[in-house]
């Protein structure tokens, strides 16, 4: 079991966004999370990705207790270090740094994690090859297409070999042909790397490809 979440609650002021979420994700599983805007999908993703702290409930990722309201919970620098090592993120916007090349953008999380520069460079180069961009490693984001930029973002998310890759509308800004290419790439990561993915999407085509789809409504999983 890679993710085990129990009784997750989250409110913002008087608005209760998550009302008691129980969720388990197996290693190597590709899970889609769907629901209307305001259902709580992104809030759930932020908590599962340790970017936000629940008001109540517990979360275990890859055998580590991240949140449970006790002294065992990770906090501060320990939580940030865990996130950097064990969790990867891909968003609808690429968030690449414009002054750096594709290779340098992919290297950055590895360098932040304290890995030696030669090791980070080797890992980044290998991942750019995995996502089909080995010939574009020296290009800056402005010299890449939208699909190529998203491939760089995926490689960057993978550079520290995360236990889970979280993706929030990863193909929302792409045309239909590029979207299909990125979908194939995401699913190939399980075959090549054994990667676990949790994908928030409004795209029923993408969700239909996943192993399992959870439907959220009003802060609850309803299907």
C-alpha positions as CSV (number, residue, x, y, z in Angstrom):
1,X,0.0,0.0,0.0
2,X,1.5,3.3,-1.1
3,X,-1.2,5.7,0.2
4,X,-3.5,5.1,3.1
5,X,-5.7,8.1,4.1
6,X,-8.4,7.8,6.8
7,X,-11.0,10.3,8.0
8,X,-9.5,13.3,6.2
9,X,-11.4,16.6,7.0
10,X,-10.5,20.1,5.8
11,X,-12.3,23.4,6.3
12,X,-11.5,26.9,5.2
13,X,-13.3,29.2,7.7
14,X,-16.9,27.9,7.9
15,X,-16.7,26.1,4.6
16,X,-16.1,22.3,5.1
17,X,-14.4,21.2,1.9
18,X,-13.5,17.6,2.8
19,X,-15.9,15.8,5.0
20,X,-14.2,12.5,5.9
21,X,-12.2,10.9,3.1
22,X,-11.0,7.3,3.3
23,X,-8.6,6.3,0.5
24,X,-6.1,3.6,-0.3
25,X,-3.8,3.4,-3.3
26,X,-1.7,0.3,-4.2
27,X,1.8,0.4,-5.5
28,X,1.8,0.8,-9.3
29,X,-1.8,1.8,-9.4
30,X,-3.0,4.6,-11.6
31,X,-6.0,6.3,-10.0
32,X,-8.2,9.1,-11.4
33,X,-10.1,11.5,-9.2
34,X,-13.1,13.2,-10.9
35,X,-15.9,15.5,-9.9
36,X,-17.4,18.9,-10.5
37,X,-15.5,22.1,-9.7
38,X,-15.8,22.7,-5.9
39,X,-16.1,19.0,-5.1
40,X,-12.8,19.0,-3.2
41,X,-10.5,17.3,-5.7
42,X,-7.6,19.8,-5.6
43,X,-7.8,20.1,-1.8
44,X,-7.6,16.3,-1.5
45,X,-4.6,16.3,-3.9
46,X,-2.9,19.0,-1.9
47,X,-3.3,17.0,1.4
48,X,-2.2,13.7,-0.2
49,X,0.8,15.5,-1.6
50,X,1.6,17.0,1.8
51,X,1.2,20.6,0.6
52,X,-1.7,21.2,2.9
53,X,-2.4,19.8,6.5
54,X,-5.8,18.2,7.2
55,X,-7.9,19.4,10.2
56,X,-8.4,15.8,11.2
57,X,-7.5,12.3,9.9
58,X,-4.4,10.4,9.1
59,X,-2.2,9.9,6.1
60,X,0.5,7.3,5.5
61,X,2.7,7.4,2.3
62,X,5.0,4.5,1.5
63,X,5.1,3.3,5.1
64,X,5.7,6.8,6.6
65,X,3.2,8.4,8.9
66,X,2.8,11.9,7.4
67,X,-0.2,13.2,9.4
68,X,-2.0,11.6,12.3
69,X,-2.3,14.4,14.9
70,X,0.4,13.0,17.1
71,X,4.1,13.4,17.6
72,X,4.7,10.9,14.9
73,X,3.5,13.4,12.2
74,X,6.1,15.0,10.0
75,X,6.4,18.8,10.4
76,X,8.5,21.6,9.1
77,X,11.8,20.7,7.5
78,X,11.2,17.0,8.0
79,X,7.9,17.2,6.0
80,X,9.5,19.3,3.3
81,X,12.4,16.9,3.0
82,X,10.0,13.9,2.7
83,X,8.0,15.7,0.1
84,X,11.1,16.5,-2.0
85,X,12.3,12.9,-1.9
86,X,9.1,10.8,-2.1
87,X,6.5,12.9,-3.9
88,X,6.4,14.3,-7.4
89,X,3.9,16.9,-8.9
90,X,2.7,17.7,-12.4
91,X,0.3,20.6,-12.8
92,X,-1.7,22.0,-15.7
93,X,0.8,24.9,-15.9
94,X,4.4,23.7,-16.5
95,X,6.1,26.0,-14.0
96,X,9.5,25.7,-15.7
97,X,12.1,28.3,-14.9
98,X,12.6,30.2,-18.1
99,X,16.3,31.0,-17.6
100,X,17.3,27.4,-17.4
101,X,17.5,24.6,-20.0
102,X,15.3,21.5,-20.0
103,X,18.2,19.5,-18.4
104,X,18.8,22.1,-15.7
105,X,15.1,22.4,-14.9
106,X,14.9,18.6,-14.4
107,X,18.1,18.7,-12.2
108,X,16.8,21.3,-9.8
109,X,14.8,19.1,-7.4
110,X,17.7,16.6,-7.2
111,X,20.1,19.4,-6.3
112,X,17.7,20.8,-3.7
113,X,17.6,17.3,-2.2
114,X,21.3,17.4,-1.8
115,X,22.3,15.0,-4.6
116,X,25.8,15.7,-6.2
117,X,25.6,17.6,-9.4
118,X,27.0,14.8,-11.6
119,X,24.5,12.4,-10.2
120,X,21.6,14.9,-10.7
121,X,22.8,15.5,-14.3
122,X,22.9,11.8,-15.1
123,X,19.4,11.2,-13.6
124,X,18.0,14.2,-15.4
125,X,19.5,13.2,-18.7
126,X,18.1,9.7,-18.4
127,X,14.7,10.9,-17.6
128,X,14.7,13.3,-20.6
129,X,15.4,10.3,-22.7
130,X,12.6,8.4,-21.0
131,X,10.1,11.2,-21.9
132,X,11.4,11.4,-25.5
133,X,13.4,14.7,-25.2
134,X,17.0,13.6,-25.2
135,X,17.6,15.8,-28.2
136,X,16.1,18.9,-26.6
137,X,18.0,18.9,-23.3
138,X,19.9,22.2,-24.1
139,X,16.7,24.1,-25.0
140,X,15.1,26.6,-22.8
141,X,11.3,26.5,-22.2
142,X,10.6,29.3,-24.7
143,X,12.2,27.1,-27.4
144,X,9.9,24.1,-26.6
145,X,6.3,23.4,-27.5
146,X,3.6,23.1,-24.9
147,X,3.8,19.3,-25.0
148,X,7.5,19.3,-24.8
149,X,7.4,21.6,-21.8
150,X,5.0,19.2,-20.0
151,X,7.3,16.3,-20.8
152,X,10.1,18.3,-19.1
153,X,7.8,18.9,-16.1
154,X,7.1,15.2,-15.9
155,X,10.8,14.4,-16.0
156,X,11.4,17.0,-13.3
157,X,8.7,15.4,-11.1
158,X,10.4,12.0,-11.4
159,X,14.0,12.9,-10.9
160,X,14.0,11.9,-7.2
161,X,12.2,8.6,-7.8
162,X,9.0,9.5,-5.9
163,X,6.8,7.0,-4.4
164,X,3.8,8.7,-5.9
165,X,3.4,11.1,-8.8
166,X,0.4,13.5,-8.4
167,X,-1.0,15.2,-11.5
168,X,-3.6,17.9,-11.5
169,X,-5.2,18.3,-14.9
170,X,-1.9,17.4,-16.5
171,X,-3.2,17.8,-20.1
172,X,-5.8,20.5,-19.6
173,X,-3.9,23.1,-21.7
174,X,-2.9,20.8,-24.6
175,X,-4.4,20.1,-28.0
176,X,-6.0,16.7,-28.6
177,X,-3.0,15.1,-30.4
178,X,-0.5,16.3,-27.7
179,X,-2.9,15.4,-25.0
180,X,-3.0,11.8,-26.2
181,X,0.8,11.6,-26.4
182,X,1.1,12.8,-22.8
183,X,-1.6,10.3,-21.7
184,X,0.5,7.5,-23.3
185,X,3.6,8.8,-21.6
186,X,2.0,8.9,-18.2
187,X,0.9,5.3,-18.5
188,X,4.2,4.1,-19.9
189,X,5.8,5.3,-16.6
190,X,4.2,2.4,-14.8
191,X,5.7,0.0,-17.3
192,X,9.2,1.5,-17.2
193,X,9.4,2.7,-13.6
194,X,6.6,1.0,-11.7
195,X,5.3,4.4,-11.0
196,X,2.2,5.0,-8.9
197,X,0.0,7.9,-10.2
198,X,-2.9,9.9,-8.8
199,X,-4.5,12.1,-11.4
200,X,-7.1,14.8,-10.9
201,X,-8.9,15.3,-14.2
202,X,-12.1,16.5,-15.8
203,X,-11.2,14.4,-18.9
204,X,-13.4,11.2,-19.1
205,X,-11.1,9.8,-21.8
206,X,-8.1,10.0,-19.5
207,X,-10.1,8.6,-16.5
208,X,-11.3,5.7,-18.6
209,X,-7.7,4.6,-19.1
210,X,-6.9,4.5,-15.4
211,X,-7.2,1.4,-13.2
212,X,-9.8,3.0,-11.0
213,X,-11.8,6.3,-10.9
214,X,-13.1,8.0,-7.7
215,X,-16.0,10.4,-8.1
216,X,-16.1,13.3,-5.6
217,X,-19.1,15.4,-4.7
218,X,-19.5,18.0,-1.9
219,X,-16.3,16.9,-0.1
220,X,-17.1,13.1,-0.2
221,X,-16.2,10.2,-2.4
222,X,-19.5,9.1,-3.8
223,X,-18.5,6.5,-6.4
